[in-house]
Amino acid sequence: MADPLDLLEPADRRLARDVLAHDRRALAKAITLLESSRADHRARASAILAALLPRSGGAFRLGVSGAPGAGKSTFIESLGLHLLGLGHRVAVLAVDPTSAISGGSILGDKTRMERLSREEGAFIRPSPSGGLLGGVAHGTREAMLVCEAAGHDVVIVETVGVGQSETAVAGMTDCFALVALPNAGDDLQAIKRGIVELVDVVAVNKCDIDPAAARVAATQIENALAMLRPHEPGWTVPVVAVSALRQQGIDEFWGQCLRFRARLEASGALAAKRRRQALDWMAAIVDHELQARFHAHPAVKREIGALREKVAEGAMTPAAAAAALLAAASV
């Protein structure tokens, strides 16, 4: 059987081979192609991803979320350094929120993870969310596969924050972790139920600041979790006290993640989970492409300005305007 890489154009074949050779510059370039909205870039990215796909899928995929100020970036850096010490290669896909006003993102995770970014076995990629719900960027799933092909056997996805809609990361990772604060037991009320129902491991960070408060918070979180139906049968979500700054409890946290994944593998649930995630990914891509084609349709581009103005002035209902645009797109 022919090597899929041989079917690529020469420049893309070189890029794919450099990715497989653990070239971080090539990996960054490949992800840039994946994130591009240009049709020619998307076509190249699709071909490269198809060629790399047989070399992907073997990594531990960990999602990390938490409220602003919980110390997610410091926690991930501490965990990443710990994993490098164990001989792993770590990729971090950190998603920053896109401003609804300017459309820009700070993309400051490399600055917040300065020590980890300097390590040869680590790769950190900040990406804008693009305003998408779910706490992840459009190309995050594809970027995971490319990172795996590049030899990173642990891929960590850091979401933009915590909220009702920011749960998509749980649908693309093997283990979903929540980072909480020691004085934020009551703040569990502010964390939407949807994300708590999906969590697999909880880390109470900054426990060195006030150990007593950390113990209280851990108990409160355990009690809250006990009132929910576990999404993985038989699994009691562990709550681990950690100090990312002092690298305390990081080994115990990682041990719980490994225990959870081993449980899924033993029952066959991990393979089933990956299959569901692939189907969900396909559906999400279809939805995204349909929206893109809709807005690119000449009739929609011609009519949408006038219809928006009518809706804004109250001269037309949103439902009627939407029906008109859908009808125009079907012509």
C-alpha positions as CSV (number, residue, x, y, z in Angstrom):
1,M,0.0,0.0,0.0
2,A,1.3,3.4,-1.0
3,D,2.3,5.8,1.8
4,P,-0.4,8.6,2.1
5,L,2.5,11.1,2.3
6,D,3.5,10.2,-1.3
7,L,0.1,11.5,-2.5
8,L,0.8,15.1,-1.3
9,E,2.2,17.9,-3.3
10,P,6.0,18.2,-2.8
11,A,5.9,21.2,-0.5
12,D,3.1,19.7,1.7
13,R,4.9,16.3,1.7
14,R,8.0,18.1,3.1
15,L,5.9,19.8,5.7
16,A,4.2,16.6,6.8
17,R,7.5,14.8,7.0
18,D,8.9,17.6,9.1
19,V,5.9,17.3,11.5
20,L,6.6,13.6,11.9
21,A,10.2,14.5,12.6
22,H,9.1,16.5,15.6
23,D,9.9,19.9,14.0
24,R,8.0,22.4,16.1
25,R,8.2,25.1,13.4
26,A,6.5,22.7,10.9
27,L,3.9,21.7,13.5
28,A,3.0,25.4,14.0
29,K,2.8,26.0,10.2
30,A,0.5,23.0,9.8
31,I,-1.8,24.2,12.5
32,T,-1.8,27.7,10.9
33,L,-3.1,26.1,7.7
34,L,-5.8,24.3,9.7
35,E,-7.0,27.5,11.2
36,S,-6.9,29.5,8.0
37,S,-10.2,30.4,6.4
38,R,-8.7,30.6,2.9
39,A,-10.1,27.9,0.6
40,D,-6.6,26.9,-0.8
41,H,-5.2,26.7,2.7
42,R,-8.1,24.5,3.9
43,A,-7.6,22.2,0.9
44,R,-3.9,21.8,1.7
45,A,-4.6,21.3,5.4
46,S,-7.2,18.7,4.7
47,A,-4.8,16.7,2.5
48,I,-2.0,17.0,5.1
49,L,-4.3,15.9,7.9
50,A,-5.5,12.9,5.9
51,A,-1.9,11.8,5.3
52,L,-1.0,12.2,9.0
53,L,-4.2,10.6,10.3
54,P,-2.7,7.0,10.5
55,R,0.1,8.4,12.8
56,S,-2.4,10.0,15.2
57,G,-4.8,8.8,17.9
58,G,-2.3,7.4,20.4
59,A,-2.1,10.4,22.8
60,F,-3.7,11.0,26.2
61,R,-6.1,13.8,25.5
62,L,-6.8,16.0,28.6
63,G,-9.2,18.9,28.7
64,V,-8.8,21.6,31.4
65,S,-11.3,24.2,32.3
66,G,-11.9,26.5,35.3
67,A,-13.0,30.0,36.3
68,P,-10.8,33.0,35.6
69,G,-8.2,33.4,38.3
70,A,-8.1,29.7,39.1
71,G,-4.6,29.4,37.8
72,K,-5.2,27.2,34.8
73,S,-2.1,28.2,32.9
74,T,0.2,27.9,35.9
75,F,-1.4,24.5,36.7
76,I,-0.9,23.3,33.1
77,E,2.7,24.5,33.0
78,S,3.3,22.6,36.3
79,L,1.6,19.5,35.0
80,G,3.5,19.8,31.7
81,L,6.9,20.0,33.4
82,H,6.0,17.0,35.5
83,L,5.0,15.0,32.5
84,L,8.2,16.0,30.7
85,G,10.1,14.7,33.7
86,L,8.3,11.3,33.2
87,G,9.5,11.2,29.6
88,H,6.4,12.4,27.9
89,R,6.1,14.8,25.0
90,V,3.5,17.4,25.8
91,A,1.4,19.7,23.5
92,V,-0.8,22.4,24.9
93,L,-3.6,23.9,22.8
94,A,-4.7,27.0,24.7
95,V,-7.8,28.8,23.5
96,D,-8.1,32.5,24.2
97,P,-11.4,34.4,24.0
98,T,-12.0,36.5,20.9
99,S,-13.3,40.0,21.6
100,A,-16.8,40.6,20.5
101,I,-15.9,44.3,19.9
102,S,-12.5,44.2,18.2
103,G,-12.4,40.6,17.0
104,G,-8.9,40.2,18.5
105,S,-7.4,37.9,21.1
106,I,-4.5,38.4,23.5
107,L,-3.0,34.9,22.9
108,G,-0.8,35.2,26.0
109,D,-0.5,31.6,27.0
110,K,3.2,31.3,25.9
111,T,3.9,34.2,28.1
112,R,2.1,32.6,31.0
113,M,3.8,29.3,30.4
114,E,7.3,30.6,29.8
115,R,9.2,27.8,31.4
116,L,7.3,25.1,29.6
117,S,7.5,26.8,26.2
118,R,11.3,26.7,26.4
119,E,11.4,22.9,26.8
120,E,12.3,20.9,23.7
121,G,9.6,18.2,24.3
122,A,6.8,20.7,24.7
123,F,4.7,22.6,22.2
124,I,2.3,25.4,23.1
125,R,-0.2,26.8,20.6
126,P,-2.5,29.7,21.6
127,S,-5.4,30.0,19.3
128,P,-8.4,32.5,19.2
129,S,-11.8,31.0,19.9
130,G,-13.2,33.1,17.1
131,G,-16.3,33.7,19.2
132,L,-17.3,30.1,19.0
133,L,-19.2,28.6,21.9
134,G,-17.8,25.5,23.5
135,G,-14.6,27.0,24.8
136,V,-12.5,25.8,21.9
137,A,-11.3,27.0,18.6
138,H,-12.7,25.7,15.3
139,G,-9.5,23.8,14.5
140,T,-8.8,22.4,17.9
141,R,-9.8,18.9,17.1
142,E,-7.7,18.8,13.9
143,A,-4.7,20.4,15.8
144,M,-4.9,17.6,18.3
145,L,-4.4,15.0,15.6
146,V,-1.4,16.9,14.1
147,C,0.2,17.2,17.5
148,E,-0.2,13.4,18.0
149,A,1.4,12.8,14.7
150,A,4.3,15.0,15.7
151,G,4.9,12.6,18.6
152,H,3.3,14.4,21.5
153,D,1.8,11.6,23.6
154,V,-0.1,14.0,26.0
155,V,-2.3,16.7,24.4
156,I,-3.8,19.2,26.8
157,V,-6.6,21.5,25.7
158,E,-7.1,24.6,27.9
159,T,-10.5,26.2,27.4
160,V,-11.3,29.9,27.4
161,G,-12.9,29.6,30.8
162,V,-15.9,28.0,32.5
163,G,-19.5,28.5,31.7
164,Q,-22.7,26.8,30.5
165,S,-21.6,26.5,26.8
166,E,-17.9,25.9,27.4
167,T,-18.2,22.1,27.5
168,A,-17.1,21.2,24.0
169,V,-13.7,20.2,25.3
170,A,-15.2,17.3,27.2
171,G,-16.5,16.0,23.8
172,M,-13.0,15.8,22.3
173,T,-10.8,14.6,25.2
174,D,-10.3,11.4,27.1
175,C,-10.4,13.1,30.5
176,F,-11.9,16.4,31.5
177,A,-10.5,18.2,34.5
178,L,-11.8,21.3,36.4
179,V,-9.5,23.6,38.2
180,A,-11.1,25.3,41.3
181,L,-10.0,27.7,44.0
182,P,-9.6,26.9,47.7
183,N,-11.9,29.8,48.8
184,A,-14.4,29.2,46.0
185,G,-16.6,26.3,47.4
186,D,-19.7,28.6,47.1
187,D,-18.6,29.6,43.6
188,L,-19.6,26.1,42.5
189,Q,-23.0,27.7,42.3
190,A,-21.7,30.0,39.6
191,I,-20.3,27.1,37.6
192,K,-23.1,25.9,35.4
193,R,-24.4,22.4,36.1
194,G,-23.6,21.2,32.6
195,I,-19.8,21.5,33.1
196,V,-19.9,19.8,36.5
197,E,-21.8,16.9,35.2
198,L,-19.1,16.2,32.6
199,V,-16.0,16.6,34.9
200,D,-13.8,13.5,35.5
201,V,-11.2,15.0,37.9
202,V,-11.2,18.2,40.0
203,A,-8.0,20.0,41.1
204,V,-8.4,22.5,43.9
205,N,-5.5,24.8,43.1
206,K,-3.5,27.2,45.3
207,C,-4.0,25.0,48.3
208,D,-0.7,26.2,49.8
209,I,-2.2,29.7,50.4
210,D,-4.9,28.4,52.9
211,P,-4.8,24.6,53.4
212,A,-7.9,24.7,55.7
213,A,-9.9,26.6,53.1
214,A,-8.7,24.1,50.5
215,R,-10.0,21.2,52.6
216,V,-13.4,22.9,53.0
217,A,-13.6,23.6,49.3
218,A,-12.8,20.0,48.4
219,T,-15.5,18.7,50.8
220,Q,-18.0,21.1,49.3
221,I,-17.2,20.1,45.8
222,E,-17.3,16.4,46.7
223,N,-20.8,16.9,48.2
224,A,-22.0,18.8,45.1
225,L,-20.7,16.0,42.8
226,A,-22.3,13.3,44.9
227,M,-25.7,14.9,44.2
228,L,-25.2,14.4,40.4
229,R,-25.6,11.3,38.4
230,P,-22.1,10.1,37.3
231,H,-21.7,10.3,33.5
232,E,-19.2,7.4,33.7
233,P,-20.8,4.5,35.6
234,G,-19.0,3.5,38.8
235,W,-16.6,6.4,38.7
236,T,-16.4,8.7,41.7
237,V,-14.9,12.0,40.6
238,P,-11.8,12.6,42.8
239,V,-11.0,16.0,44.2
240,V,-7.3,16.6,44.5
241,A,-5.7,19.5,46.4
242,V,-2.8,21.0,44.4
243,S,-0.4,23.9,44.4
244,A,0.7,24.5,40.8
245,L,3.1,27.2,42.0
246,R,4.9,24.8,44.3
247,Q,4.2,21.7,42.2
248,Q,2.4,20.0,45.1
249,G,-0.2,17.3,44.4
250,I,0.5,17.3,40.6
251,D,1.7,13.7,40.7
252,E,-1.5,12.7,42.5
253,F,-3.7,14.6,40.0
254,W,-2.0,12.9,37.1
255,G,-2.3,9.5,38.8
256,Q,-6.1,10.0,39.0
257,C,-6.2,11.0,35.3
258,L,-4.4,7.8,34.4
259,R,-6.7,5.7,36.6
260,F,-9.7,7.2,34.9
261,R,-8.4,6.5,31.4
262,A,-7.3,3.0,32.4
263,R,-10.8,2.3,33.6
264,L,-12.2,3.5,30.3
265,E,-9.8,1.3,28.3
266,A,-10.5,-1.8,30.4
267,S,-14.3,-1.5,29.8
268,G,-14.0,-0.6,26.1
269,A,-15.6,2.8,26.9
270,L,-12.6,4.7,25.6
271,A,-12.8,3.3,22.1
272,A,-16.6,3.9,22.1
273,K,-16.0,7.5,23.3
274,R,-13.5,8.2,20.6
275,R,-16.0,6.9,18.0
276,R,-18.7,9.2,19.3
277,Q,-16.4,12.1,19.3
278,A,-15.4,11.4,15.7
279,L,-19.1,11.4,14.6
280,D,-19.8,14.6,16.6
281,W,-16.7,16.2,15.0
282,M,-18.1,15.3,11.5
283,A,-21.5,16.9,12.4
284,A,-19.8,20.0,13.7
285,I,-17.8,20.4,10.5
286,V,-21.0,20.0,8.4
287,D,-22.7,22.7,10.5
288,H,-19.8,25.1,10.2
289,E,-19.4,24.6,6.4
290,L,-23.1,25.0,5.9
291,Q,-23.0,28.4,7.7
292,A,-19.9,29.5,5.7
293,R,-21.5,28.6,2.4
294,F,-24.8,30.3,3.4
295,H,-23.0,33.6,4.2
296,A,-20.9,33.3,1.0
297,H,-24.0,32.8,-1.2
298,P,-24.3,35.8,-3.7
299,A,-28.0,36.2,-3.1
300,V,-27.5,36.2,0.7
301,K,-24.7,38.8,0.5
302,R,-27.0,40.9,-1.8
303,E,-30.1,40.8,0.4
304,I,-28.8,40.5,4.0
305,G,-28.0,44.2,4.5
306,A,-31.5,45.4,3.6
307,L,-33.1,42.7,5.6
308,R,-31.0,43.4,8.7
309,E,-32.0,47.1,8.4
310,K,-35.7,46.2,8.2
311,V,-35.4,43.9,11.3
312,A,-33.6,46.6,13.2
313,E,-36.3,49.1,12.4
314,G,-39.1,46.8,13.4
315,A,-40.4,46.7,9.8
316,M,-39.9,43.0,9.5
317,T,-39.8,40.1,12.0
318,P,-36.5,38.2,12.5
319,A,-38.3,35.0,11.5
320,A,-39.6,36.5,8.2
321,A,-36.1,37.9,7.4
322,A,-34.5,34.6,8.1
323,A,-37.0,32.7,5.9
324,A,-36.2,35.2,3.1
325,L,-32.5,34.6,3.4
326,L,-32.9,30.9,3.5
327,A,-35.1,31.0,0.4
328,A,-32.6,33.2,-1.4
329,A,-29.8,30.7,-0.6
330,S,-31.8,27.8,-2.0
331,V,-32.2,29.5,-5.4
